[in-house]
Structure formats: C-alpha cells, structure tokens
Amino acid sequence: MNVSRGSCTLLVTLAALVFVPHARATSSPQTARADVKQIPAVALSYDGRHLAWIVASADKTGLFLASPSGSNARRVEIPGDCREAGLRWARRWNELAVMTHCTSTAGPDRSAIWLLDVQADQPPRKVADFAGFAHGMQWTNDGKRIAFLYVPDASATGGNAVQRVATIPITGGEPEFVTPENLDVYEFSWTVTDSQGLAYTATPIGWNRWDARLYTQAADARATPRTIVDPAVPGPLHGRHIVLPRWSIWTSQIFFLGVSDERDATSGSIYSVPAGGGMPVDLTVGSGAKPSWFDMKGTVLTGTRRVDGSVEMVSYATVPHSDRPGAIFFSVPGSITDGRAPLSVSVSWRNRPRVAFVQSSPGSPPEIHAGTLGTQPPPAVTTINASLKPDIAKAEQQRRSDDNLCVHVGCRNP
C-alpha cells in the first residue's frame, strides 16, 4: 500500500491501534515527551456505571477502572509484559474487552484479547493470543463474538500485509476472517440490531487509502462484497475520502463522513446512502457544521466539530429523507478524543446520557473528563498530568494536533 506504517508518536500509534480508527495501524513511534503521560483509551460502560482508561508512560501502560466520576480508581493487572492498547465494553452487561500487544524482534508481534467481568471478583481471562497485529475491537450485538481489524503476519514496526476484519468467540479460539483477502480494510461497522451485516471502507491491494470505497456484505466469509460508494465515480463524493461508516438503526441507510482535503482530515460532511446503493446525500449541507466525528443512537446523530480552536459536541435529529440540526451540548477548548479517532467521545445512553473523553489544550496536558451529557462541559475526573508545567503542556498539545492527520490517514514515512 502507499500508506505505510511510518513514523508516528506514541499517542497516535496507540490511538490508531485501539477501537475503530480511520487508518492502518502505524509503525515505530517516535518517543513522546517522557514527562507527559498519555491516555490512549477511555471508555464508559454501556450503562454508564463504570469508567475504564489506559495510561501510557515511556514503555509501560496501566489499565484503570473507576466509577463514572473517576472516584475509587483501581489498577487492574493484566498478566505478562505486554502493553494494554484498546478497550471495548460489551452491550447490555458490564464486561470489558482489553486488547494487548507484545512486540517481537524475532518475528511477528503478538496480540491478545482479555475479558474482565467488573461484577465478579476474578482476574482477567485471556480469550485469545495470536501472532500478528490486531486493533479496532467491536462486540457483536449478541455478545458472543468480538470483531477486530487483523494483519496476521505483521508487526507494529513495519510491513504492508493486507488488513482484514476477523472475529473470535468469547469462549476462545483462532481468528476467523470475514472480509475477502483481496481487500485492505480500514474501518468497519456491524448492523445495529443483529450484527449480520457489515459495512466497511477498503481498497484493492496496493491502492492508496485515500481511494477507499464503501462496501457492504453479509457477516460471512463466503459473502460477496458490494460496492456502495466509489469516490472515483462522478457524483457528490467525487474526489472525497470516506471515513467512519455507521449503520442506521433501521439498517436501510449507512452514514459516513466525507472529507475533502488530505491536509485537514479531521472535518467534513455527514452523508447518508441507501444500504443497497444509490446517490449519497449530504445531511449537513447548509448547517454551517463541519463534523469531525459522529456516532448514532436511534435516529439521532451525535457528533463533534471544530469551531475557532474549540470543540463543540452537537446532535442532529435524522430520519430517512429528512434531517435538521439539533442542539449544541457544550464547547471545550483544545482537542478531545477517546482513543478511537480525533474528537471522538465515549457515550453511554442508558438512563441519563453520560460522556467521557480525553481533553488537552495549550497549557493543559491530557486529562479525562466525564459527566452527564448536557449544556455544561463535564469536569476533569483525573489528575494524571497535573504536575506538568504549562510550556510542556503546550508542546504536547501541538504534538497531539499534528498527529490528528496520522490517525485519519496513516502516518507516512519522511
């Protein structure tokens, strides 16, 4: 591929390895400032009762669990010397999947998936341990399998092997590929209700990531992919780049972000396209919004956008063939993420909606903010970098800002 695992910083490498990123995992990170502790992943449980995060410092990582307010935080030890790299909560119950990575100088790296039941007083259980590089975990809706992006013969230090969607039962076993071997996959999304359909962005082997098409198929390795949107074809997406595919709750529509500029891969327009193919429609045209990230809850799109050096969290009420801008929840300075992508947020919709994310800005190094989703920004619930001086924090914010492009499109070698 033209997009290689080039040099990225520690934060971007970990952010790209975790959850559902916009790009191929990248390679050997440059060393981040030793005195800045990174927070490559933060995740609220689906019922909003538990908050988990990873802290990375030098060559070590730590997994922490706490209440949604950040109180009663405790470290959870994952056996072995591997690095925690990704978190994903199961739906409907409080089970946490943890991805770990072990580098190797003698062959492919190794990835492992662990399960932690936060209600049981038991150590983490290893589900699988396999050679290669895996990231971007998602649970199937029935909670019986975990899917992820997988390169079986690659390491984090290089290689251009094909990346495919694979699944593994939570009872254990070997990864089973779902997508075909001739497509290089970047992001994917299950159908919301039954996880029987798959939407993903991908290119034929050897193509540039910026030429990615939107595909759908049944969640079966024997299924034939169908091209839904091809940006090379004249139309509203011609020359644009497709990221963040999302199935609608009614499964007849797929939403995605279309970005127009490789140099600014953190904002674009939200499009809708019929799942069976058709003409994409720009849902945010005329609204003044330039969304950077979004997710779905029922018929509501909740997302973030950049405005004058700050980030706004907004909503759009969307039904088939109709949309309107919704509320602006809050605005925070600088940059936010939950580890999946630039400006991404972890949201729990049960009971009163809650949000959690990592925020940093000039003069303020990364800290976790969490609280009720409303008109006021949630407060910081950690003091991980509280002792840093402002000049260090400002330099760290600039580094994180520069890394946003890497998370979206993959870091390129100099």
C-alpha positions in Angstrom: 0.0 0.0 0.0 1.0 3.6 -0.5 0.0 4.3 3.1 2.8 2.8 5.2 3.3 2.2 8.9 5.5 5.3 9.0 6.8 7.2 12.0 4.1 8.4 14.4 4.2 9.4 18.0 3.2 7.1 20.9 -0.3 8.6 21.2 -1.2 8.2 17.6 0.1 4.7 17.4 -1.9 3.6 20.4 -5.0 5.6 19.3 -4.8 4.0 15.8 -4.4 0.6 17.3 -7.5 1.0 19.5 -11.2 0.7 18.6 -12.3 1.7 15.1 -9.6 4.0 13.7 -9.6 5.9 10.5 -6.4 4.3 9.3 -3.9 1.5 9.2 -2.0 1.0 12.4 1.3 2.8 12.2 4.8 1.8 13.0 7.6 2.5 15.4 6.5 5.6 17.3 8.8 8.5 17.9 9.3 8.9 21.6 6.7 11.3 23.2 7.9 13.6 25.9 8.8 11.4 28.8 7.2 13.7 31.4 3.8 13.6 29.6 1.7 10.6 30.4 -0.6 9.6 27.5 -4.1 8.4 27.8 -4.6 6.3 24.6 -8.0 5.0 25.5 -11.0 5.9 27.7 -14.4 4.1 27.7 -17.7 4.3 29.6 -19.7 1.1 30.0 -23.0 0.9 28.2 -25.0 1.6 31.4 -22.7 4.4 32.4 -21.8 2.8 35.7 -18.1 2.2 35.0 -15.2 4.1 33.5 -12.1 2.5 32.2 -8.9 4.0 30.8 -5.3 3.3 29.9 -2.3 5.4 30.9 0.9 5.1 28.9 4.3 6.3 30.2 7.6 5.5 28.5 7.4 1.8 27.7 4.8 0.9 30.3 1.0 1.0 30.3 -1.6 0.6 33.0 -5.3 -0.3 32.9 -7.6 1.5 35.4 -11.3 1.0 36.4 -13.3 3.6 38.4 -16.8 4.9 38.9 -18.2 7.2 36.2 -17.0 10.2 38.2 -13.4 8.8 38.3 -13.6 8.0 42.0 -12.4 4.7 43.6 -10.0 4.2 40.7 -8.1 1.0 40.9 -5.4 -0.5 38.7 -6.2 -3.9 37.0 -3.2 -6.0 36.3 -3.1 -7.9 33.0 -0.7 -10.8 33.3 2.5 -10.7 31.3 4.7 -7.8 30.0 2.5 -6.7 27.0 1.1 -3.3 26.6 -2.6 -2.6 27.0 -3.7 -0.9 23.8 -7.5 -1.0 23.4 -10.8 -1.1 25.4 -14.3 -2.1 24.4 -17.4 -2.7 26.6 -19.9 -5.4 25.8 -23.5 -4.3 25.3 -26.1 -4.9 28.0 -23.7 -6.1 30.6 -20.5 -4.9 32.3 -17.8 -7.0 30.6 -14.8 -5.2 29.3 -12.6 -6.5 26.4 -8.9 -5.4 26.6 -6.5 -5.7 23.7 -2.8 -6.1 24.4 0.2 -6.0 22.1 3.6 -7.6 22.5 6.4 -6.7 20.2 9.0 -9.2 18.9 12.4 -8.9 17.4 12.4 -12.5 16.1 9.1 -12.4 14.1 5.6 -11.1 14.0 4.3 -9.3 17.0 1.6 -10.9 19.1 -1.9 -9.6 20.1 -4.2 -10.9 22.8 -7.7 -10.2 23.9 -8.7 -10.4 27.6 -12.1 -10.2 29.2 -12.8 -8.6 32.6 -16.1 -9.0 34.3 -16.3 -6.0 36.6 -19.1 -7.5 38.7 -17.0 -10.6 39.5 -14.0 -10.6 41.8 -11.9 -12.6 39.4 -8.7 -11.9 37.4 -8.9 -11.1 33.7 -9.5 -14.1 31.4 -7.5 -14.5 28.2 -9.7 -15.2 25.3 -7.1 -15.4 22.5 -3.4 -15.0 21.9 -2.4 -14.9 18.2 0.5 -13.8 16.0 0.2 -10.5 14.1 -1.3 -7.1 14.7 -4.9 -6.5 15.7 -6.9 -3.4 16.7 -10.3 -1.8 16.4 -12.3 -4.2 18.5 -16.1 -4.3 18.3 -18.5 -6.7 20.0 -21.2 -8.4 18.0 -24.7 -7.4 19.3 -25.4 -10.7 20.9 -22.2 -10.5 22.9 -20.9 -13.9 21.7 -18.0 -12.7 19.4 -15.5 -9.9 19.2 -14.5 -8.5 15.8 -11.3 -6.5 15.0 -9.0 -5.5 12.2 -6.2 -8.0 11.8 -2.9 -8.3 10.0 -1.7 -11.9 10.8 1.9 -11.6 9.6 2.7 -8.0 10.5 4.2 -6.1 13.4 3.9 -2.6 14.6 7.4 -1.9 13.2 6.6 -2.3 9.5 5.1 -4.4 6.8 2.3 -3.8 4.3 0.3 -7.0 4.6 -3.4 -7.0 4.0 -5.7 -5.9 6.9 -9.0 -7.7 7.2 -11.9 -8.0 9.6 -11.7 -11.1 11.7 -13.9 -12.4 14.6 -13.2 -14.6 17.6 -15.7 -16.3 20.0 -15.5 -15.1 23.6 -15.1 -18.7 24.6 -11.7 -18.7 22.8 -10.3 -20.0 19.5 -8.5 -18.7 16.5 -9.4 -15.6 14.5 -11.7 -16.2 11.6 -11.6 -13.8 8.7 -14.9 -12.2 7.4 -13.7 -9.9 4.6 -12.0 -11.2 1.5 -8.3 -11.5 1.1 -8.1 -9.1 -1.8 -9.4 -6.1 0.1 -7.4 -3.9 2.5 -9.9 -2.8 5.2 -9.6 0.4 7.2 -12.8 0.7 9.3 -15.9 -1.4 9.7 -19.4 -1.3 11.3 -21.9 -4.0 12.2 -25.6 -3.7 11.6 -27.0 -2.3 14.8 -29.7 -4.9 15.7 -28.2 -8.2 14.7 -24.6 -7.9 13.6 -25.5 -9.9 10.5 -24.4 -7.2 8.0 -21.0 -5.5 7.6 -20.2 -2.0 6.2 -16.5 -1.1 5.7 -14.1 1.1 3.9 -11.5 -0.7 1.9 -9.3 -0.6 -1.2 -8.0 -3.3 -3.5 -4.5 -4.4 -2.5 -1.8 -1.8 -3.4 -4.2 1.2 -3.7 -3.8 4.4 -1.7 -6.0 4.7 1.4 -7.5 7.9 0.1 -9.1 5.9 -2.7 -11.1 3.8 -0.3 -14.6 2.7 -1.3 -17.6 1.9 0.9 -18.6 -1.8 0.8 -21.3 -3.9 2.4 -21.6 -7.6 2.8 -23.2 -10.3 4.9 -21.1 -11.1 8.0 -19.9 -14.3 6.4 -16.5 -15.1 4.9 -18.3 -16.7 1.9 -20.3 -13.5 1.2 -19.5 -11.3 -1.8 -18.8 -7.6 -1.1 -20.9 -5.0 -2.8 -19.5 -1.5 -3.6 -21.9 1.1 -2.3 -19.9 4.3 -2.8 -16.9 4.8 -5.1 -15.4 8.3 -4.8 -13.8 7.8 -8.2 -17.2 7.9 -9.9 -18.7 11.4 -10.7 -21.2 12.5 -8.1 -21.3 14.3 -4.7 -18.5 12.2 -3.3 -16.2 12.5 -6.3 -12.7 13.3 -5.1 -13.7 13.0 -1.4 -12.5 10.5 1.1 -14.7 8.2 3.1 -14.3 7.5 6.9 -16.5 6.5 9.8 -19.1 4.2 8.3 -22.1 3.7 10.5 -25.3 1.6 10.0 -28.6 3.3 10.8 -30.9 1.7 13.4 -33.3 0.8 10.6 -30.4 -0.8 8.6 -31.7 0.6 5.3 -29.2 3.5 5.4 -25.5 3.9 6.0 -24.0 7.1 7.3 -20.4 8.2 6.9 -18.1 11.2 6.9 -16.8 12.6 3.6 -13.6 14.7 3.9 -12.3 16.7 1.0 -8.8 17.6 2.0 -5.9 15.3 2.9 -4.3 18.1 4.9 -7.4 18.5 7.0 -8.7 15.0 7.6 -10.5 16.0 10.8 -13.6 17.6 9.4 -16.1 17.0 6.6 -19.7 16.4 5.9 -22.0 13.6 7.1 -23.6 11.7 4.2 -26.3 9.1 4.0 -26.6 6.4 1.4 -29.1 3.5 0.9 -27.6 0.3 2.1 -28.4 -1.3 -1.2 -26.5 1.5 -3.1 -27.6 4.8 -4.5 -26.8 8.5 -4.5 -25.2 9.8 -1.3 -26.9 12.8 0.4 -25.1 15.4 2.4 -27.0 15.7 5.7 -25.1 18.7 7.0 -25.2 20.9 3.9 -26.2 24.5 4.8 -26.0 23.9 8.5 -22.6 25.5 8.9 -21.3 22.4 10.6 -18.1 20.6 9.7 -18.3 17.4 11.7 -15.1 15.6 12.7 -16.6 12.5 14.3 -20.1 11.2 14.9 -22.0 8.2 16.3 -25.6 7.1 16.4 -28.3 6.5 19.0 -31.6 5.5 17.4 -32.5 8.3 14.9 -30.1 10.8 16.5 -26.6 11.6 15.2 -24.3 12.9 18.0 -21.0 14.3 16.9 -18.2 16.8 17.4 -16.9 19.7 15.3 -14.1 22.2 15.5 -15.0 25.8 16.0 -12.3 28.5 16.4 -9.9 26.4 18.3 -12.5 24.7 20.4 -14.6 21.5 20.0 -18.4 21.5 20.1 -20.5 18.5 20.8 -23.7 18.6 18.8 -26.6 16.5 17.7 -28.6 16.0 14.5 -32.1 14.5 14.5 -32.2 12.3 11.4 -34.8 10.1 9.8 -34.9 8.7 6.3 -35.0 11.6 3.7 -35.2 14.3 6.4 -32.8 15.9 8.8 -32.3 19.0 10.8 -29.5 20.4 13.0 -30.1 19.6 16.7 -28.7 21.0 19.9 -25.2 22.2 20.8 -24.4 20.5 24.0 -21.2 22.1 25.1 -17.9 23.5 23.9 -14.4 22.9 25.2 -11.1 24.4 24.2 -8.3 22.4 22.5 -8.8 18.9 21.4 -10.6 15.8 22.7 -10.6 12.0 21.9 -11.5 8.7 23.5 -8.7 6.9 21.6 -10.7 5.8 18.5 -10.2 8.9 16.4 -9.7 12.7 16.7 -12.5 14.4 18.5 -14.2 11.0 19.3 -16.2 10.7 22.6 -17.3 7.7 24.6 -21.1 7.9 25.2 -23.4 5.9 27.5 -27.1 6.4 26.6 -28.6 4.4 29.4 -30.7 6.4 31.9 -29.2 9.9 31.8 -26.7 10.1 28.9 -23.1 10.4 30.0 -19.9 11.2 28.1 -16.2 10.7 28.7 -13.1 11.8 26.7 -9.5 12.9 27.0 -9.1 16.7 26.7 -5.9 18.7 26.2 -5.3 22.3 25.2 -2.4 24.8 25.2 -1.4 25.0 28.8 -3.4 21.9 29.8 -2.0 18.4 29.3 -4.2 15.3 28.7 -6.8 14.5 31.4 -10.0 12.5 31.4 -13.3 14.5 31.6 -16.5 12.7 32.3 -20.1 13.5 33.4 -23.7 14.0 32.3 -24.2 15.0 28.7 -25.7 18.5 28.8 -25.0 22.1 28.2 -22.1 22.3 30.6 -18.7 20.6 29.7 -18.0 17.6 32.0 -15.3 18.2 34.6 -11.9 16.6 34.7 -12.0 13.4 36.8 -8.3 12.6 36.8 -5.0 14.4 37.7 -2.7 12.2 35.7 -0.6 15.2 34.4 -1.5 17.8 37.0 2.2 18.3 37.9 3.3 19.3 34.4 4.4 22.9 33.6 2.4 24.9 31.1 5.2 25.0 28.5 5.3 21.3 28.5 1.6 21.0 28.1 1.6 23.5 25.2 4.2 21.5 23.3 2.2 18.3 24.0 -1.0 19.9 22.6 0.8 20.9 19.4 2.1 17.3 19.0 -1.4 15.9 19.5 -2.8 18.4 17.0 -0.2 17.4 14.4 -1.0 13.7 15.0 -4.7 14.0 14.1 -3.9 13.6 10.4 -2.0 10.4 11.2 -5.0 8.9 12.9 -7.2 9.6 10.0 -5.0 8.6 7.0 -2.0 6.8 8.4 1.5 8.2 9.0 3.8 8.3 6.1 7.5 7.8 6.1 9.5 11.0 5.7 
